[in-house]
């Protein structure tokens, strides 16, 4: 750069005073020229400039790195012929470069240049004319880079645009304050928002539950880097249709500035895919497999019971695992009007379902009780306590159930076309409400228990 620097520092601009007349020292550098030289040498792209006659006037360090020719060797030469371009190609290359003087805007070309060591390198150039003070073309500047480096850059830009447009994964860029800065279309749909509305907002405004785990993962990535594997995060979103629980399989990347000497975190790239449906299907398959295994084990245990009543309670004991906290067995009186408590699990702590000591007294169920509804309908009835009553336990106490019960499922016991009673399964506040799939499982248990109870009644008769 020394040759170009010496040329630029010796030239006076139109507004500069004469050095001798102003008493300036000729050895003092011109600040503007030094700044120009520093800018040229600091550019990431190679740059050279030609005057109107095709003589090289500027040559920066990146051009020296790519071709091996120093600025002292390049500045002052006319064109590239014989040193930076093969002689056979020199006319075509010079013609395409200098044609930029006669056309506005930038022109892009690709051609092979010669390195100082004799090797050839394919470069992509962008050239444009330089206008003089009179507004007429005074030369051409040419910025160039190796084609493979340019292609790598274009690939990176194309990948970024594709990810941020409509990729099949959600992409969210989060700054160091854990606020979204870029959201692609997939992520916007998953969050139930537009592409601009989530920007700059705390994640807690978008995610109702699970935001602590998400923010913890982002903090970890900022502090220690991205984990090796993917993470599955369950979150609850607030939408116009209500709250939605979703599972996002997520990957994280720590973003650092490529321009800083030391890695400076810019934020986190969060990529995720909604796998809620597949996870729910897996959970349902696991649940069905476990419940089928429990019914199989219950059948084997019941087959070893001499007392049919004991066999009926064995079915209830095995069904409680992972399903409910309490089980109540009420049998119908011969007149079919009232239910009598026959067996129950302990109300204070977990335990087996055993026969009630001194049974035989009717249960004081009020009219409209879920157990009575199940007996009338010959089916299943689900019920859950409202929030205030669930906290006090009054809802369960009014229905003659343990006070910690919040959700109930009553299923009729039928055998040989007769209603034998009702079995009630109860859950506490730590469990979700019973669903239709739970009612189907309870009905399967009730069929097996009813067969044993029918046998017990026939034995008594």
C-alpha positions as CSV (number, residue, x, y, z in Angstrom):
1,X,0.0,0.0,0.0
2,X,3.0,2.2,0.3
3,X,3.0,3.3,-3.3
4,X,-0.7,4.2,-3.3
5,X,-0.2,5.9,0.0
6,X,2.7,8.0,-1.2
7,X,0.6,9.1,-4.2
8,X,-2.5,10.0,-2.2
9,X,-0.6,11.8,0.5
10,X,1.2,14.0,-2.0
11,X,-1.9,15.2,-3.7
12,X,-3.8,18.3,-2.5
13,X,-7.5,18.4,-2.4
14,X,-9.5,21.4,-3.8
15,X,-10.0,22.9,-0.4
16,X,-6.4,22.4,0.9
17,X,-4.1,25.4,1.2
18,X,-0.7,25.5,-0.4
19,X,1.8,23.9,2.0
20,X,4.7,26.3,1.4
21,X,2.4,29.3,1.5
22,X,0.8,28.2,4.7
23,X,4.1,27.3,6.3
24,X,3.3,23.6,6.6
25,X,5.9,20.9,7.0
26,X,6.0,18.7,3.8
27,X,6.8,15.7,6.0
28,X,3.6,16.0,8.0
29,X,1.0,13.4,6.9
30,X,-2.3,14.4,5.5
31,X,-5.0,13.0,7.8
32,X,-7.5,12.4,5.1
33,X,-5.1,10.5,2.9
34,X,-3.9,8.4,5.8
35,X,-7.5,7.6,6.7
36,X,-8.2,6.6,3.1
37,X,-5.1,4.4,3.0
38,X,-6.2,2.7,6.3
39,X,-9.7,2.1,5.0
40,X,-8.5,0.6,1.8
41,X,-6.1,-1.8,3.6
42,X,-8.8,-2.7,6.1
43,X,-11.3,-3.8,3.6
44,X,-12.3,-7.5,3.5
45,X,-12.5,-7.4,-0.3
46,X,-9.6,-7.0,-2.7
47,X,-9.7,-3.6,-4.4
48,X,-7.7,-2.0,-7.2
49,X,-8.4,1.2,-9.2
50,X,-7.4,2.3,-12.7
51,X,-7.2,5.8,-14.1
52,X,-8.8,6.7,-17.4
53,X,-5.7,5.3,-19.3
54,X,-5.9,1.9,-17.5
55,X,-3.0,2.5,-15.1
56,X,-3.3,1.0,-11.6
57,X,-3.5,3.7,-9.0
58,X,-4.6,1.7,-5.9
59,X,-4.0,-1.8,-4.6
60,X,-4.9,-2.9,-1.1
61,X,-3.7,-5.7,1.1
62,X,-6.5,-8.1,0.4
63,X,-5.5,-7.9,-3.3
64,X,-1.9,-8.7,-2.3
65,X,-3.1,-11.6,-0.2
66,X,-5.1,-13.2,-3.1
67,X,-2.6,-12.6,-5.9
68,X,0.7,-12.3,-4.1
69,X,1.6,-9.0,-5.8
70,X,2.5,-6.2,-3.5
71,X,1.2,-2.7,-3.9
72,X,4.8,-1.5,-4.9
73,X,4.7,-4.1,-7.7
74,X,1.1,-3.4,-8.8
75,X,0.7,0.4,-8.6
76,X,1.9,2.2,-11.7
77,X,1.4,-0.8,-14.1
78,X,-0.8,-0.4,-17.1
79,X,-3.5,-3.1,-16.9
80,X,-3.0,-6.7,-16.0
81,X,-1.3,-7.9,-19.2
82,X,1.8,-10.0,-18.7
83,X,1.8,-10.3,-14.9
84,X,-1.7,-10.7,-13.4
85,X,-3.4,-12.1,-16.6
86,X,-2.2,-14.3,-19.4
87,X,-1.3,-12.3,-22.4
88,X,-3.9,-14.1,-24.5
89,X,-6.7,-13.0,-22.1
90,X,-5.4,-9.5,-21.3
91,X,-7.3,-7.7,-24.0
92,X,-10.7,-9.2,-23.0
93,X,-10.2,-8.7,-19.3
94,X,-9.1,-5.1,-19.8
95,X,-11.9,-4.4,-22.1
96,X,-14.5,-5.7,-19.7
97,X,-13.1,-3.8,-16.8
98,X,-12.7,-0.4,-18.6
99,X,-16.1,-0.8,-20.1
100,X,-17.5,0.3,-16.8
101,X,-16.4,3.9,-17.6
102,X,-19.1,4.1,-20.2
103,X,-22.0,2.5,-18.2
104,X,-23.6,3.7,-15.0
105,X,-23.9,1.3,-12.0
106,X,-21.9,-1.8,-11.2
107,X,-20.8,-4.5,-13.6
108,X,-20.1,-8.1,-12.4
109,X,-17.6,-10.3,-14.2
110,X,-15.8,-13.6,-13.6
111,X,-12.3,-14.3,-15.0
112,X,-9.0,-16.0,-14.1
113,X,-6.1,-14.0,-12.7
114,X,-2.5,-15.1,-12.3
115,X,-0.9,-15.3,-8.9
116,X,2.7,-14.2,-8.5
117,X,3.7,-17.9,-8.0
118,X,2.2,-18.7,-11.4
119,X,-1.0,-20.3,-10.2
120,X,-4.4,-19.2,-11.5
121,X,-7.3,-18.1,-9.4
122,X,-10.9,-17.6,-10.5
123,X,-12.3,-14.3,-9.2
124,X,-15.6,-12.5,-9.3
125,X,-15.3,-8.7,-9.8
126,X,-17.6,-5.8,-9.3
127,X,-16.4,-2.7,-11.2
128,X,-17.8,0.8,-11.5
129,X,-16.7,4.1,-12.9
130,X,-15.2,6.9,-10.9
131,X,-16.3,10.4,-11.8
132,X,-13.9,13.4,-11.6
133,X,-14.6,16.9,-10.4
134,X,-16.0,17.8,-13.8
135,X,-18.5,15.0,-13.6
136,X,-16.8,13.0,-16.4
137,X,-15.4,9.5,-16.0
138,X,-11.9,9.6,-14.6
139,X,-11.2,5.9,-14.0
140,X,-12.6,2.6,-12.7
141,X,-12.4,0.9,-9.4
142,X,-12.7,-2.9,-9.2
143,X,-13.5,-5.0,-6.1
144,X,-12.9,-8.7,-6.4
145,X,-12.8,-11.9,-4.4
146,X,-12.1,-15.5,-5.0
147,X,-15.2,-17.2,-6.5
148,X,-15.3,-20.0,-3.9
149,X,-15.3,-17.5,-1.1
150,X,-18.1,-15.5,-2.8
151,X,-20.1,-18.7,-3.4
152,X,-19.7,-19.6,0.3
153,X,-21.0,-16.2,1.3
154,X,-23.9,-16.4,-1.1
155,X,-24.7,-19.9,0.3
156,X,-24.7,-18.5,3.8
157,X,-27.0,-15.6,2.9
158,X,-29.3,-18.0,1.0
159,X,-29.5,-20.3,3.9
160,X,-30.3,-17.5,6.3
161,X,-33.0,-16.2,4.0
162,X,-34.5,-19.7,3.6
163,X,-34.5,-20.3,7.4
164,X,-36.0,-17.0,8.1
165,X,-38.6,-17.3,5.4
166,X,-40.6,-20.5,5.6
167,X,-38.5,-23.4,6.8
168,X,-40.0,-26.6,8.1
169,X,-38.5,-25.8,11.6
170,X,-39.2,-22.9,13.8
171,X,-36.3,-20.4,13.9
172,X,-36.1,-17.7,16.6
173,X,-33.1,-15.5,17.2
174,X,-32.9,-14.3,20.8
175,X,-30.7,-11.5,22.1
176,X,-28.7,-11.6,25.3
177,X,-31.7,-10.2,27.2
178,X,-33.7,-13.3,26.0
179,X,-36.0,-11.3,23.8
180,X,-36.8,-12.5,20.2
181,X,-35.2,-10.4,17.5
182,X,-36.1,-12.5,14.4
183,X,-39.0,-15.0,14.1
184,X,-39.6,-17.1,11.0
185,X,-43.1,-18.1,9.7
186,X,-43.1,-21.5,11.3
187,X,-42.2,-20.1,14.7
188,X,-44.8,-17.3,14.4
189,X,-47.5,-19.9,13.8
190,X,-46.3,-22.1,16.7
191,X,-46.3,-19.1,19.1
192,X,-49.7,-18.0,17.9
193,X,-48.5,-14.6,16.9
194,X,-47.3,-12.7,13.8
195,X,-43.7,-12.4,12.7
196,X,-43.3,-8.9,14.2
197,X,-45.5,-8.9,17.3
198,X,-43.2,-11.2,19.4
199,X,-40.1,-9.0,18.6
200,X,-38.6,-7.4,21.7
201,X,-41.1,-8.9,24.1
202,X,-40.2,-11.1,27.1
203,X,-40.8,-14.8,26.4
204,X,-43.1,-14.9,29.5
205,X,-45.6,-12.9,27.5
206,X,-45.8,-15.6,24.9
207,X,-45.4,-18.8,26.9
208,X,-47.7,-19.2,30.0
209,X,-46.1,-22.4,31.4
210,X,-42.7,-23.8,30.8
211,X,-41.0,-20.4,30.2
212,X,-38.6,-21.1,33.2
213,X,-37.2,-24.2,31.5
214,X,-36.9,-22.4,28.1
215,X,-35.1,-19.4,29.6
216,X,-32.9,-21.7,31.6
217,X,-31.8,-23.4,28.5
218,X,-31.1,-20.1,26.8
219,X,-29.0,-18.9,29.7
220,X,-27.0,-22.1,29.7
221,X,-26.2,-21.7,26.0
222,X,-25.1,-18.1,26.5
223,X,-22.9,-19.1,29.4
224,X,-21.5,-22.4,28.3
225,X,-22.4,-23.1,24.7
226,X,-24.9,-25.2,23.0
227,X,-25.7,-28.7,24.3
228,X,-24.8,-31.7,22.1
229,X,-28.3,-33.2,21.8
230,X,-31.8,-31.9,21.3
231,X,-34.1,-31.1,24.2
232,X,-37.9,-31.6,24.4
233,X,-39.6,-28.8,26.1
234,X,-43.3,-28.9,27.2
235,X,-44.9,-25.4,27.1
236,X,-48.4,-24.0,27.5
237,X,-49.4,-21.2,25.2
238,X,-52.2,-18.7,25.6
239,X,-54.3,-18.3,22.4
240,X,-57.6,-16.9,21.5
241,X,-59.0,-20.5,21.7
242,X,-57.6,-21.0,25.2
243,X,-54.5,-22.5,26.5
244,X,-52.6,-25.1,24.4
245,X,-50.0,-27.5,25.7
246,X,-47.3,-28.2,23.1
247,X,-44.0,-30.2,23.0
248,X,-41.2,-28.6,21.1
249,X,-38.1,-30.6,20.2
250,X,-35.4,-27.8,20.4
251,X,-31.8,-27.2,19.4
252,X,-29.8,-24.2,20.4
253,X,-26.8,-22.4,18.9
254,X,-24.7,-19.7,20.6
255,X,-24.2,-16.7,18.2
256,X,-20.9,-14.8,18.3
257,X,-19.8,-11.8,16.3
258,X,-17.3,-12.8,13.5
259,X,-15.9,-9.3,13.5
260,X,-14.7,-9.2,17.1
261,X,-11.2,-10.3,18.1
262,X,-12.7,-12.3,21.0
263,X,-16.0,-14.2,20.8
264,X,-18.7,-11.8,21.9
265,X,-22.1,-13.4,22.3
266,X,-24.8,-11.8,20.2
267,X,-27.6,-14.1,21.4
268,X,-28.9,-17.6,20.8
269,X,-30.3,-19.2,17.7
270,X,-33.2,-21.4,18.8
271,X,-34.5,-24.0,16.3
272,X,-37.5,-26.1,17.2
273,X,-40.1,-28.5,15.8
274,X,-43.6,-29.2,17.2
275,X,-43.7,-32.9,18.1
276,X,-46.8,-32.7,20.3
277,X,-48.9,-35.2,18.2
278,X,-46.2,-37.8,18.1
279,X,-45.4,-37.4,21.8
280,X,-49.0,-37.7,22.8
281,X,-49.3,-40.8,20.6
282,X,-46.2,-42.3,22.3
283,X,-47.6,-41.5,25.7
284,X,-51.0,-43.1,24.8
285,X,-49.3,-46.2,23.5
286,X,-47.2,-46.5,26.7
287,X,-50.3,-46.0,28.9
288,X,-52.3,-48.6,27.0
289,X,-49.4,-51.0,27.2
290,X,-49.0,-50.5,31.0
291,X,-52.7,-50.8,31.6
292,X,-53.0,-54.0,29.6
293,X,-50.1,-55.4,31.6
294,X,-51.9,-54.4,34.9
295,X,-55.1,-56.1,33.8
296,X,-53.1,-59.2,32.9
297,X,-51.4,-59.2,36.3
298,X,-54.7,-58.6,38.1
299,X,-56.2,-61.6,36.3
300,X,-53.4,-63.9,37.4
301,X,-53.7,-62.6,41.0
302,X,-57.5,-62.9,41.0
303,X,-57.3,-66.5,39.8
304,X,-55.4,-67.5,42.9
305,X,-58.0,-66.0,45.3
306,X,-60.4,-68.5,46.9
307,X,-62.8,-65.7,48.0
308,X,-64.5,-64.1,45.0
309,X,-64.8,-60.8,46.9
310,X,-61.1,-60.8,47.4
311,X,-60.6,-61.4,43.7
312,X,-62.9,-58.3,42.9
313,X,-60.7,-56.1,45.2
314,X,-57.6,-57.4,43.6
315,X,-58.7,-56.0,40.2
316,X,-59.2,-52.6,41.9
317,X,-55.8,-52.7,43.5
318,X,-54.0,-53.4,40.3
319,X,-56.0,-50.7,38.4
320,X,-55.0,-48.0,40.8
321,X,-51.3,-47.9,39.7
322,X,-50.8,-44.7,37.7
323,X,-54.5,-44.3,37.4
324,X,-56.2,-43.1,40.6
325,X,-55.5,-42.4,44.3
326,X,-58.6,-44.1,45.8
327,X,-61.2,-46.7,44.9
328,X,-64.6,-47.2,46.5
329,X,-66.8,-50.3,45.9
330,X,-70.5,-49.8,46.6
331,X,-72.9,-52.7,46.1
332,X,-76.6,-52.4,45.3
333,X,-79.2,-53.6,47.8
334,X,-81.5,-56.3,46.7
335,X,-84.3,-53.8,46.3
336,X,-82.1,-51.8,43.9
337,X,-82.8,-48.5,45.7
338,X,-79.6,-47.8,47.7
339,X,-75.9,-48.5,47.6
340,X,-73.9,-50.1,50.4
341,X,-70.2,-49.6,51.0
342,X,-68.5,-53.0,50.6
343,X,-64.8,-52.1,50.2
344,X,-62.5,-49.1,50.0
345,X,-58.9,-47.9,50.0
346,X,-57.7,-46.0,53.1
347,X,-58.6,-42.3,52.9
348,X,-55.5,-40.9,54.7
349,X,-52.7,-42.8,53.0
350,X,-52.2,-45.2,50.0
351,X,-53.2,-48.8,50.7
352,X,-55.0,-51.8,49.3
353,X,-58.7,-51.9,48.7
354,X,-60.1,-54.0,51.6
355,X,-63.6,-54.9,52.7
356,X,-65.2,-52.4,55.1
357,X,-65.4,-53.7,58.7
358,X,-69.0,-53.8,59.9
359,X,-70.4,-53.0,56.5
360,X,-74.0,-53.3,55.5
361,X,-75.2,-49.7,56.2
362,X,-76.3,-47.7,53.1
363,X,-74.1,-44.9,51.9
364,X,-75.8,-41.5,52.4
365,X,-75.4,-40.3,48.9
366,X,-77.5,-37.1,48.1
367,X,-79.8,-37.0,45.1
368,X,-77.9,-36.5,41.8
369,X,-74.7,-38.1,43.2
370,X,-72.4,-39.3,40.4
371,X,-72.5,-42.8,41.7
372,X,-76.3,-42.8,41.5
373,X,-76.2,-41.3,38.1
374,X,-73.8,-44.1,36.9
375,X,-76.2,-46.7,38.3
376,X,-79.2,-45.1,36.5
377,X,-77.4,-44.7,33.2
378,X,-75.6,-48.1,33.3
379,X,-72.5,-46.3,32.3
380,X,-69.7,-44.0,33.5
381,X,-69.9,-40.5,35.0
382,X,-67.0,-38.1,35.4
383,X,-67.0,-35.2,37.9
384,X,-64.4,-32.6,39.0
385,X,-64.5,-30.0,41.9
386,X,-64.6,-26.3,41.1
387,X,-61.5,-24.4,42.1
388,X,-62.8,-22.9,45.5
389,X,-64.4,-26.1,46.7
390,X,-61.3,-28.2,45.6
391,X,-59.1,-26.1,48.0
392,X,-61.3,-26.6,51.0
393,X,-62.3,-30.2,50.5
394,X,-66.0,-29.5,50.9
395,X,-66.9,-30.7,47.5
396,X,-65.5,-34.2,48.3
397,X,-66.9,-34.3,51.8
398,X,-70.4,-33.4,50.6
399,X,-70.3,-36.5,48.3
400,X,-69.0,-38.9,51.1
401,X,-65.5,-39.1,49.5
402,X,-62.1,-38.5,51.1
403,X,-61.5,-34.7,51.4
404,X,-58.4,-34.8,49.2
405,X,-60.4,-36.0,46.2
406,X,-60.8,-33.5,43.3
407,X,-61.7,-35.6,40.3
408,X,-64.0,-38.6,40.3
409,X,-65.0,-41.4,37.9
410,X,-68.0,-43.6,38.7
411,X,-68.6,-46.8,36.7
412,X,-71.4,-49.2,37.0
413,X,-70.8,-52.9,37.8
414,X,-73.0,-55.2,35.7
415,X,-73.1,-58.9,35.2
416,X,-75.7,-61.2,33.6
417,X,-77.8,-58.2,32.8
418,X,-78.0,-57.0,36.4
419,X,-76.6,-53.9,38.1
420,X,-74.5,-55.1,41.0
421,X,-73.2,-51.8,42.2
422,X,-70.8,-48.9,41.4
423,X,-67.0,-48.5,41.6
424,X,-65.7,-45.0,42.1
425,X,-62.1,-43.9,41.3
426,X,-60.8,-40.7,42.8
427,X,-57.9,-38.5,42.0
428,X,-56.2,-35.7,44.0
429,X,-55.2,-32.2,42.9
430,X,-51.8,-33.4,41.6
431,X,-53.5,-35.4,38.9
432,X,-55.4,-34.3,35.8
433,X,-59.2,-34.8,35.4
434,X,-60.4,-38.1,34.1
435,X,-60.8,-38.4,30.3
436,X,-62.8,-40.6,28.0
437,X,-59.9,-43.0,27.7
438,X,-59.8,-43.3,31.5
439,X,-63.5,-44.1,31.5
440,X,-63.0,-46.9,29.0
441,X,-60.2,-48.4,31.2
442,X,-62.4,-48.2,34.3
443,X,-65.2,-50.0,32.5
444,X,-62.8,-52.8,31.6
445,X,-61.8,-53.1,35.2
446,X,-65.5,-53.0,36.3
447,X,-66.4,-55.9,34.0
448,X,-63.8,-58.1,35.6
449,X,-64.7,-57.0,39.1
450,X,-68.4,-57.5,38.4
451,X,-67.8,-61.1,37.3
452,X,-66.1,-61.9,40.7
453,X,-68.8,-60.0,42.6
454,X,-71.5,-62.0,40.8
455,X,-69.8,-65.2,41.8
456,X,-69.6,-64.1,45.4
457,X,-73.3,-63.3,45.5
458,X,-74.2,-66.7,44.0
459,X,-72.0,-68.4,46.5
460,X,-73.9,-66.6,49.4
461,X,-77.2,-67.6,47.9
